[in-house]
Each structure stands twice: as structure tokens, then as C-alpha cells.
Amino acid sequence: MACEIFLRRDLRRLLIKLLIRLFFEKAKNVLDHDPLSVVEIAENMGRMEDVRHWLTIAAETGDIDSMRRLIEEFVQADLQRCWTWLYLAQLLETDLTKDNHYAIHEDGSDDEDDVGGPIYVDGQDGIKIASLNRDQDGVARITAQELFTKIHQ
């Protein structure tokens, strides 16, 4: 009886792993999923290549936070790709190279009211990466423009 319970549990685990693998394999070819929801699922499952894939899909649709994550966590070594995301963000009126800091209260609310009490700095540092040579920079700008055009079709 105990052996049968262990076999069922192992079979259940195997089936779950198989279903997860099938989902991610099939999902790559189907774009009707919310990319950021799939990113969250992939992160929870430790599937970092799938996280990168779905962040890329989200970035290609104009999600600025996904562009930042790709640059900071996945494509640091590919400067041309980093600059493509930076240029696309700029075309979408966000400069990821500039610091974006602001004051907040202890409870996380904005410092727009005259509430009083301690003030803290929150926000993000601008992304700092090396420059590209002229050819690579041209390719990054063209690719960003193509993605921008696709977003606005």
C-alpha cells in the first residue's frame, strides 16, 4: 500500500513536469497569452530561458519594465541588444539611462501631501552601459525603429 502511494505521487510529479514542459513548448508558438503572466509562472518554476523569452515578447510590445529587466538580468553581454532596448524605450518616451528617484513617506505613499514625518528616496538608477561602435549603433537604432513601428501598427 505504501509503495503504491509513492508510485502515485511520483507519477503525479512526472505528469506535472511533463505538462509544464508541454505548456512552455506550445506557448512559445502562441501569442494569445499575457507575456507577463507567463513570465511570473516561468520564474516560479525556475525556467529562466522561458522568462527571457516572454520578457522579450513583452518588451517587443512596448513594456518598458521588461526592457529594463532584459538589460539588467539577461542581455548585459550583448551591448547591441541592450542599446536596441534603450533606443526603443526612448522612442516610447522613456529614457532608461536617466536616474528616476523620488521622495516617499514611510508608508510608501508619494510625498505630494504635507503629511510630515520622515521622507525616503525611492526609484531606479539609470542604466549605464558601454557605447557601441558606429555600425552596431546603427543596427540597434534601426532595430528599435522597426520594433517601434510594429508596436504602432
N, C-alpha and C positions, 0 to 999 in steps of 0.2 A: 504494500500500500504506500509506504513512504517513498519507495523507488518510483512508483507511478506518479506521485505528486511532483517529484523532482523532474521527471521527464516532461510532464505537462508544463511546468514552469520554464524549463529550458526551451521547449518548443514554442511557448508563448514569446519568450525573449527573441528567439530566432525569427519568428514571424514579424515581430515589431521592427527588428533591424531591417528585414527584407522590405517591409512596407515603407519604411523611411527612405531606404536607398532608392526604391522604385519611385517614390514621390519626387525626390530631388532629380533623378534622371529624367523623368517625364516633365517636371516643372520647368526645366531649362528650355524646353521647346514650346512652352505655352505661356503667353504673356498676360493671361487674364487673372493672375494672382497679384495681390498687393505686394510689391517688392519688399517693403519694409517689414511686413508681417512675416514674409519668408526669411528675411534676414534674422529676425528675432528667433524663429524656430531653428534655423541653422546654427545660430550662436548657442542656443540651449542644448543642441545636440553635438556641439564641438566640431561642426563641419565648416571650417574656416574658408575652404575654397568656395563653398557654396555661399558663404557670407560675402566674399569678394564678388562673386558673380552677380548676386542680387543687389549689392550696393552699386555695382556698375550700371545695372539696369535702372535703378532709381536715379543715379547721377545723370544718366543719359536722358532722363525725362525732366531734368531740371532741379532735382533735390540737392540743395546746397550742402546740407549736413552730410549727405552721402559722399559728396565730392571731398569734403574735409576729411572724413574718415578714411576714404581710399588713399588720399595723400599721406595722412599721418600713420596709417596702420598697414597698408598693403603695397603701395607702389613707390615707396621712397626711393628705391634704387633706379627707377625708371623716370628720370627727370623730364623727358619729353611728355610722358603721360601725366606727370604732376602738373606741368605747365598747361597742358590741354585742359585739365580740370580748373586750374586757376583762371585761364582765359575764358572758359565757359562761364564760370561764376561771375567774372567781370561783365561779360555780355548780358548776364541776368541781373546786373546792377548790385553785385556783392563783391567786395574786394577782400578776399581771404588772406591777403598779405598784410592787411592793416589790423592792429590790435582793436578789440571791441570790448572795452571794460566799462562797467557802470556800477553805481552805488546801490546797495540793497540794505534793508533793515535786517535785524537778527532773525526775523521770521521768514525771510526770503522775499518780502514784498519790495516793490520799487521804492526808491527814495523820492517820490514825487510829492508826497504829503509831508507836512511839517509835523511828523509823529514824535520826533525826538528819540533819544537813545542812541546806542552805538550804530555806526554805519560800517559796512563791509564792502570790499571790492569783489565783484563777480565778473564773469565774461571769459573771453578767449584771447590768447595771444595770436598775432598774425602768423601765418605760415612763412617760414624763412627757408628757402632752398636755393641752391646754386643756379646761376644763369645757364642758358643754353647757347650753343653756337648758333650762328645765323640761320643755317639750314634747318636745324632741329626746331628752332624757334618758329620759323615759317611753317613747318609742318604742324606744330602744336596749334598755332593760330588758325590755320586752315581747318584742322580737325574740329577745333572748338566752334568755328563758324558753321561748319556742316551740322554739328550737333544742335547748335542754336537754331538753325533753320528748320531742322527736323522737329524740334520742340514746338515751334510756332506755326507748323503746318496745319 
